[in-house]
Amino acid sequence: MLAWAVMADEPAGLAWVVRMTSARETELPEDRAAIDARLFGRMVQGDRDALAELYDRFSRPLYATSLRILNDPSEAQDVVHDVFISLWQKSAQFATERGTAFSWAVTLTRNRSIDRLRSRQRRATLIAESAPTDLGYDEDAGAGGAADQAASGDQALAVRSAVAALPVEQKVALELAFFGGLTQQEIAQRLNEPLGTVKARIRRGLLKLRDTLTRRL
């Protein structure tokens, strides 16, 4: 199953490696809950080995949960990574009377995956509404393809770099749209600006991004 290695100074260092079996799968439900709760108790004390054990016990079902929602292995891995960082940082908030540690982890995973999915959909909607018709995308390709490109790997880094070079007002609007997952209406409310002004800034920003990214990608 998926397991992890703890970096020397940072619990965020996750290595996606394979193990053959999980002891958790052979335990009785009440035993699982008790063991998981004890691991949380050790995590509260700063025990990184406890976090590693918890990851080994939870990672496969959490990854499967996220993958079912996102249908993207890389994004699902990122979600699981983020969930375990949250579990580590918020371990003191765990209370058995509210439910099991596993149910809490599943809830976090589901919520984070849904948030990512909504953000992806908002980016697609934004591009469909705001991208100039001369950006060079085929109509048949749809907005989703453009959003996926902007959100993936090296291209995402290139987009962030290009956005950083934009005039401040365009940069703020595009960062809220692409990386904050806000709609144009939400951006207008956040900035206390007319919707038409926000749309114009996003359009001008997208035109400049087209020119910049054409040279870089």
N, C-alpha and C positions, 0 to 999 in steps of 0.2 A: 504494500500500500504506500501512499504518499507519506513521507516522513520529513523531518527537517533537522538542520544543524544550527546551533546557536552561535552567532558571531561573538568574538571576544568582548566587544564593547557595545553591541547593539542587538537587541532581541529581534530586530526587523530582518536579520540575515537569514532568509529562508532558502534552502536548497531542495529542489524537487527531485528526490531520489526514490527508489523503489524498494519496498520490503515485501516479503512474501505473505506474512500473516499478521493479524492483529489480535492480541490477547483479549481486547474488549469484546470481540465478536463471540467469544465463548463464555462470557460472564452472564450471570443472571441479571435482569434489569435493576433489582435493588442493589446488587453488588456494584454494578456499573456506576449508579448514581452516587454511592458512598465513596467509591474510589475517586471519581471525578471531583467531588466536593473536597476531598482531602488534598487533591492536587491544587485546587484553588487556594486552599489554606496555605500551602507551601509557596505558591506564587505571591501571595500577599507579603510573605517574608523575603521576597526577592530571589526565590529559588528558581534559577533558569532551567535546571534539569526537570523540574515539574512542568514548566511550559513545554519543553521538548516532549515529555511524555504525553501531555494533553494533545499536542499537535499530532503525535503518532496515533492517538486514539480517535481524534475527531476529523482529521483532514480529509479522508476519503468521502464520508457522507456530506461534509460541508462543500467540498469541491463538486460533488454530483448535484447538490442542490443549486449551487450557483450556475453550473453549466446548463441545467435544464431551463433556467430563466434566460440566460444571456446567449446560449448557443455559441459561445466563443471561449475556447480553452484558455487563451492568454488572459482574457479579462476575468475569467472565473478564478484563475490562479491569483490574480491581483486582489480579487475580493477576499479570498481565503487569507492571503497574506495580511490584508488590512484588518480582518476580523480578529486574527490572533494577536496582532499588536494591540487592538482594543481590549481583548480579554486580559492581556498582560497588564495594561495600564489601568484597567478598571476592575481588577480582580477583587479588590476590597469591597466592591459594591455587590458582589454575589451573595445571595441569601437563599438558603435551602427552602425557606417557607414560600418563596415566590415561584419555585419550580426547580427543575434540574439544571445543572450546568450545560448539559447537552442541548436542552430546549432553548436556553438563552443563546447559545452559540448559533443554533439553527435560525432563530429569529433575527439575529444580527446579520447573518449571511443572506437571508432572504431579503431583508430591508435594503441592504447595501446593493445587492444585485438589481433589485427593482429600481433603486435610485439611478444606477448606471444605465439601465435600460431606458428610463425616462429621459435622462440627459442625452443619450444617443438619439432618441426620437426627436427631442427638441432641437438638436443640432441639425438634423435632417430637415425639419420643418423650417428652421431659420434659413437654411441655404435655399430651399425651395421658394421661400418668400422674398429673399433679399438678393440672391446672386444675380448679377447682370446676365443678360441672355448671351453675351459674347464671351463668357468665361471659357467656352470651349467644351462643355460637357454635352454629350448627346442626350436628348430628351428621353430616349429609351433607357438610358443608364439610371435615371432616377436620382433623387436627392440622397438616398441612402448610401449609394456607392461613394459619393463625394464625402459624406460625413465619415464613413468608415475609413477612407484614405486619410482624412485629416486627423483621425483619432488613433492611427496605428503607428507603432514603432518609430523609425527614423523620420518618417514624414511628420509625425506629431511634433518632434523636436524642431524640425525645420519650420513648421507653422508657428510654433511658439517664438522662435528666433525672429521670424519675419514680422509677427505681431508686435514684438518688442520694439521694432524700428519704426513703427507707425507714429503719426502725431498722437498726442496724448488722448484727445477725445475719441479718436477712432480706435486706439488701442484699448481703452477702457470698455467701450461698447462691445468690441469683438471678444475680449477676454471674458466678459460676463456671458456672452452668447455661447462661445465655443467651449470654454473651460468651466464656466459657472452653471451652464445648462439652463439659462433663463430665456424666456421668450422675449420678443421685442417689446411687448406691452410691459412685461415685468422689468425690463431694463429701463424703459421710460419712467416707470414709477420709482425705481431705485435711484435714478439720477435726477429725478424731478425735472425732466425735460419733455417737450412735446414728442409724441410718437413719430411724427414726420421727421423731426430732427434726428432721432435715433436711427430710423430707417436710412436716412441719407448718409449718416456716418458709417453705418455698416456697409452700405453699397460702395462708398468711396474706399473704405478699408479693404473690401473684397477685391476691388479693382487693383489696388496697390499690391495686395497679396498675390494676385494672379501674376503680375509682372515680376515680382520678386521670386516666387516659387518656380516660375517657368525657367528662370536662370539657375536655380539651385537643384531642382529635382529632375 
